[in-house]
């Protein structure tokens, strides 16, 4: 089984997918905030979204089919992504149901449930068990 879309020659920071069912659409925006070229562990703690990446996020969010729920996903939690314009990204996320990430996992078992409810109403959920239990 394939769990991800392979990188193409021209790197895209944001990818979208709409899951269509008879009872509605569910949209997913996948954000790649990995630095390019990126350092390897343990120096890859922070992500980055520059102005071009944020513009691509806005374009992709506007082009997605209207949906019952929109999920935005990325490797890094928002707290460790350096963003050129944080409020601009928040504007996109306030229309999302949740932001899903997985960088911290469970912090070696010390934090099995990491989440926050942002002021604008969307959830940020750390999918800590996905690393080990996705098969």
Order of alpha helices (4+ residues) and beta strands (2+ residues): beta-beta-beta-alpha-beta-beta-alpha-beta-beta-beta-alpha
